[in-house]
Amino acid sequence: MGMRFASFASVGLVALAGAGCLTVPVAPDRPELSQFAVPRLGIQVEMEVVPLRVGRVGAPRCGAAGNESCLAFTDIVHGAYLVKHPKGTFLIDAAVSARGKEDVKRFPFWVQMLLDYTAEGSLEASLKRAGSPAIDFVLLTHSHWDHAGGLREMEHPRVVMGPGELEFVRSLGKDHVPVSMADHLEGARLEAVTFDGPAYEEFPASRDWFGDGSVVLVPMPGHTPGSLGVFLNGVHGQRILFIGDSGWSMDAVEGPSHKLGPMSDLTDWNRPLLAETLWRIHHLRRRDPSVLIVPAHDLAAMRSVQALAGASVRSATR
């Protein structure tokens, strides 16, 4: 049923695009980015990163990046990343729980057709395949249902979000589309990041999480008020930047490009602010292509992270 719904929704997007009905500027306005701060990297810290893939759906490439073709298709994945650091084991996002399909049914019917997916497990099942590690905390790139749903399968997790994100979740009333679901956060120990550090790369502020330069958080507002990015500096010699849903795919970063109109209207909180964030990520990509940028739903990016670990890491990705 999931694939039939997804295919129907995809055909609908293609038809609308062909008819010229998707009136949204696909390229965000370019802000002034004449300055950036190249960071001084901290001590060498070796980390392991394990992708936890829990679902997928085929979709037109234009859905994730409006300047791409609606006749070409790509795989959108749902997942999280398990990070094993000498100072703690943590998750970047929490993906969906075993009740993720029930979450989809909480949306209006036409939205269900766009969001339905093929389940490949849950956060709990993926963590079991990864050896059931004790999780010290979860870094949420943002609070949307497909990034926070798995929190329900954890017992009183410590959850770190960007400034204003919890208030955003609580502001969504019954008349709003439930892109974030307050019950996903019930029982969690919630805290907000304070970006009290200096400019970092293209971003105006930062938070050095462990104080050694190995894990650095940066603000990426726009998709939601408190969206944040996570730099990992030292994954088998590779620097990685997890950007959450600031872009759903590398197409969005390379453009840069907003999502297609209906998808952006549904999921993006502040499109002009997101445009600035997209340009910051795009500028970093052009200036320093050695940084591996990982959009949360990009299958190729997930596979690149998995390849870094090689045979030494037992992946929980199917």
N, C-alpha and C positions, 0 to 999 in steps of 0.2 A: 504493500500500500504506500509506503514512504516514497519509493522510487516513482510510482505512478503520479503521486502528488507533485513531486519535485519536477518530473518531466513536464507535467501540465503547466506548472508555474513557469518553467523555462521557456516553453513554447509561447506563453503569454507575453513574456518579456521581449522575446524576439519579435513578435507581431507588433507590439507597441512601438518598439524602436524603429521597425521598418516603416511604420505609419507616421513617424515623427512626433509621437505623443509624449516623449520623455524630455520635457523642456527643463533642463537644468544645466548650468555651466559646468562642463565636465572637467575643465582645468581650473584649479583654484587660483585666486588672485595671488600674485607674488609679493610677499612682504620684503622690506629691506633687511637683508642678511649680510651686511658688509663685514660684520665682526663675528668671530667665533673664538673659543678658548680651547686650544689643544691641551688635554690634560697631562699632568705628570703621573704616569702610571705608578701604582704602589708596588709593594713587594710581590714577588712572583708567588702566586698561589695556584695550585693545581686543583681544578674542580672537575667533576663528572656531571654531565647533563644527560638525562634519559627522557626522550619524548614519550608521552603517554597518550596514545591516539585512541579515541573512544567513538568516533563516528565520521561519516563522510556524506557528501551529496554532490552530484554533478550539476554544474550551473554554467550559464553563458559567461564568458570572460568579462563582458561589459557589466555584469552585475556587481563585480568587485571593483572595476575600474571603467568608468563610463567612456573613456576614449578608446577602449578595446572593442573588438568585434562581438556582436551578439550572436554570430553564427559559429563562433569557435567556443568550445566548451572546456572547462577545467574542473579539477576536483577541489572542493572546499572541505577542509577537515575540521573536526572538533577535537581539542586536546589540551593538554597541559604539559609542563616540563618539570621534572624532578631534578633538583640540583643538590649534589653532595659536595659540601664545602667543609674545609677543616674546622670551621667555627660553627657549623650548623647545617642541617638538612632541611631544605625548604622547597616549596612549590611555587612556580610562576603560573598563576591561575589554577582553577580547580575543575575546569571542564564541566561536564554534565554528570548527573547521577544516573542510577538505574531508572529513575522516574523522569528522565529528560523528555521522553515522548509525551508524558502527561503535561509537562511544562508547555510544550508546543500547543497543546489543546486549550490552553488558557488565553491564547490570542484569538482575535477575530478570524473567521474561517478563511478569508482571502489571504491573511497573513500566515496562517498555518500552511497553506500551499507553498509559500515562499520559504518557510523555515523548516519544513519537515526534512528529516535526514534518515540515513540508514545507520542504526545503532551498531556499534562494534564493541560494546562493553560499557563500562562506567569507570569513574575515578577509582572507586574501591577495588574493582576487579583489576585495573591496571596496576595499582600499587601492590596488590598481592603478587602479580606476575613479576614485579620489580623487587620482591623480597620482603614486602611489608615493612619498609623502613619507618622509624619514628619521625614524624614531621614536626619540626620546631615552629614553623610559621608558614603562612601563605602570603605571597605578594600578589595582590589582585591588580592586573593592569587596568581593569575597570569592573563594574558591578553587574554587567548584563547577565542574563539567565544562563547563557552557555559558557560563561566563565566562572560563575559563582555557584552553580547548581550542585556541584560535587561536594561543596562544604557540608551538605546535609549528611554525607556519609562519613564525616569526621566527628570526633567527640570534642566539643568545645575548642575548636582550633583558634589559634592566634592568627588574626587576619589583618593585614596592613593594606590600607587604601590611600589614594591620593586625597588631598584637601578638598572638602566639599562633596566627596562622593557619597558618604553616608547620608548627608542632607538631601542629595539628589534622589536617592532610593526612597527616602521617607516622604518626599514631596509628590511621588507618583500616586495619584488617587485612582478611584474606580473608573473614572472617565478616560484615563490615560492608557495607551497601549503598554502592557506590562513588560517592557524591555528589561527592566530590573525587577526582581521579586524579593520583597522584604523578608519573606519566610526563609529564603536561602541563607540569610545571615543570623537566623535565630540560634541562640546558644553559642555563637562565636564570640571570642574576645576581640573586640574591634579597636583599631587605633588608626589614626591618620598620620601620614608622613608630613613632616615639616621640612620644606626645602630650604635649609639654612646654610647650604654650601655655595661655593662660587659657581660662575658660569662653567659649563662643561660641554665641550664640543660645540654644537650649534644651539645649545639649550641655555636659557638665561639663569638657571639655578640648578642645584643638585643636592643629593644626600648620599654621602659615603656611608653605606650601611654598616660595614664592619670596621670602618676607620682605617682600612689598609689599602684602599683603592681597588679592591677586587670586585666588589659589587656596588654599583653606583646607580641610584635612581634619579630620573629626570622628569620634569612635568611635560605632559603631552595633552593638554586640554583640547576639547573640541568634540570628539566622539561622545564623551561624557565630561562633566565638569572636572572630575578628578582623575582622568586617565593619566597613566604614567608609563614610562619606559624603563627597562632594566638593562644596564650594561653588565656583562660578565667579562672580566678581564683575566684570562688565564685558563681557557678550556683547550688543553693540548696546544698551547701557543696561539690560540685564536681568540680574538675579541668578538663578542656577540652582542647585538642589541635587539631585545625583544620589544616590539612596538604595539602589542595588543591589537586592537582594531582600528588604530589610526589609519591603517591601510589593511584591507583584507588580503591583499596579494602584492607580490613584487611589481606587478603591472601598475598598481596605484602609486608605488614609490618611484618607479622609473618615469612615469608620466611628467610630473605627478598628476594624479587624477582623483577626483571624488568618485564615490560609488555612483551607480546609475540612479537617476532621480527618485524612483519609488523606494529603493533601498536606502538611500541617504535620508529621505524624508522620514522613513520609519525608524532608523537607528541612530542618526547623528543629531546630537543635542544642539550644537552651534556650528554651522557650516563655515562661516568666515574664520572662526577661531581654529577649526580643524584645518582649514586651508593653510594657515600659518604653520601649524605643526607639520603638515605634509611637506611643505617647502623646506622646513628645517631638516627633516629626514632625507629628503631628496638631495639637498645640498651636501649633507654628510656623505651620502652614497657617492656623489660625483667627486668630492674632495678626497675621500679615503675609502676606496672600494675594498680595502682589506678587511673592513668591519663587516661581519656577516649579519645582515639585517633579517629579522625573523618576524613577519606578520603572523598573527596567531592562527589564521586559517589557510596558510599557504603550504600545500603538501610538499612542494619541492624544497622549501626552506626547512621544513621539518626533517626531510630526508638528509639535508646538508648537516643539520645538527647531529642526527643519528650517525652519519658517516664519520664525524670527528672522533667519536669514541672508538670506532672500529670494533674488532672482535672482543676487546677487553670489557665492553659494557654489555650487560644483558638488557636488551631493549624491551620495553613493554609495548612497543608499537607492533601492530599486526601487519 
